[in-house]
Amino acid sequence: WYLYIDQLRLAFMPHSADYGCAVVSALVWIVLFLELVMEVFIRPNGYRALIRSDKAYLPSTVRYLNNFHLFSEMISLIFFIPEFMCLFGSRSCGDRYAFSLANACLMSLYGPDRLHAFYGTAFICIMRLRIFGLVRHWTNMWLNNTFVKVRGKNGEWRVQRGKG
């Protein structure tokens, strides 16, 4: 939903579905925002020292969200807000907002000058930051399926190659 709703809404959905898409987009945004906040809070104590140590590339360490992904996902969530901004204002969800994909597409194609065309194209490019969340979830899924935590002989947890 998060990756393609704006394109699907522009290309395939009728004008009457804009409000429903905005409601679902707001719910999806809240879930993704809370998930991102929780990913930051599950970092272990001494995370910065762990990243700089020899254990930085262990599967158990790679699972945590690094600052680059955190920044990219925050920017993508900020740029997703116009998809449901109509719920909190007096304007209709079908209106063309200045900071939206519909306006960016029109500006990139028919902008009055090259600067407006650049702004429209840059907005479309920044929307591609949404892929960082997908890559992070895929990486975590791969790590969880490939490496398994097992208890060693002395009672400590260790990482063992799994079924993947």
N, C-alpha and C positions, 0 to 999 in steps of 0.2 A: 504494500500500500504506500509506504513512505517513499519508495523510489520512483514510482510511476503515476501516482494519482493525478498530479497536475497535468501531465501529458495526456492521460486517458480522459480526463475531464474536458480538456480543450478539444480533443479529436473525436471522441465517441459519445459523450454523454450529453443529454439535452440540458437546456438552460434550467429546467425545473429541478434537476438533480444537484444543483450547486449547493443548496443549503444542507442537504443530507451528506454530501461529500465533505463539507466544512465541519460538520459535527463529528464525523468519523475521523477526519484529519486532526481535530483538536484532541480527541481521545488517544489517538496514536501518538501524537506529540507528547502528551502528558506521560504516557507509558515509557516512551523512549527517553524523555528527560529524567524521569525517576530512575530508570535503569542506568543511565550515565552517571547520575549522582551516586548511586549505590556502588557502581564499579570503582569510583574513586575511594569510597569509604572501606572497601574490602582489601585495600592494599595493606600488606603487612607492615609492622613497625620496622623502621630502618629500610624502607623501600629504596631510597636513593643510594644507600651504601650497597644494597643488594644488586642494583643495576650496574654498579661499577665493579663488582667483584667477579670472581670466576664463575659464580653461579648464575650469571646474567642470562645465559642461553639455555638453561635447563627448562624443560617443558613446564615445570611448576612455576617458574618465574615469568615465562613468556605469556602465561595466561592473564597476567595483570595488564591493565590499560596503561600504555605509555603516554607521555605528555603530547606527543605529536598527534596521536589518534584522538586524544581528549580535545585538543584545540580544534582539529578538523571537524569532529562531530558536533562541537558546540557551535561553530560557524554554520554548519549545515542545518542545525536546529533553529538557529536565529533566522536563517533565510527561508525556513519552512513556515514561519509564523504568518506571512501574508495569505497562506492558503485557508486559514480559518479566522482571520482578523475580522471578517464581516459579522461574525457572531457577537462581537462586542461593540460594534458601531451602529450607526443609524442607516448606513448604506446597505443596499441589497448585496447578496453573495454573488450575483451575476454581474455586478458593476466592474469596470476596468480600473483597478487600483494602479497607482503610479509605480508601486514596488511589487510587481507580480510577474508570473511567467507570461501571461497573455500580453502584458505591456512590453515585456522584454523581447518577445518574439516580434511584435510589431515594430519596436524601435530598431531591432537588429536588421530587419528587412526594409522598412520604409522610413527610418529615422530622418528627421529633417536635415541632419548633417552627419559627418563621420563620427563626431564625438558621441552623439546619441546612439548611433549604430554600434560603437564600441561598448557603451554602457549596457546595451541590450545583450550583446554577445558575451560580455564579462559576467552578467547575471546568470546566463544560461550555463556558462562554464563553472561558476561557483556552485551551482546546484548539483554538479557531479560529485561534490564532496560527500554526498549522501552515501556513496559507495563505501566509505570508510567503516561505517557501522556494519555493513554486510560482510566486509572482509574480516573484521574483528570477530563477528559471530561465527563465520566459517572457520577461522583459525582456532577458536575455542572448541568448536565441535570436532575438528580434526585432532586436536591435542587430547581431548577427552576420549576419543575412540582409538587413538594410537598408543597412548601411554596410560598405564594403570598404576595407581598407588597401592602398594602392598606393604604389609608389616614385615620388617626384617626379623632376624633371630633375636636381636637385642631389644625389640619392641619399638624401634624407630620406623617411621614411614620412609619408604624409598620408592623411586620411580622405576617401573619395569616396562619394557616394550610389551604392548598389548596385542589385540587381535587385528588392528588396522594395518 
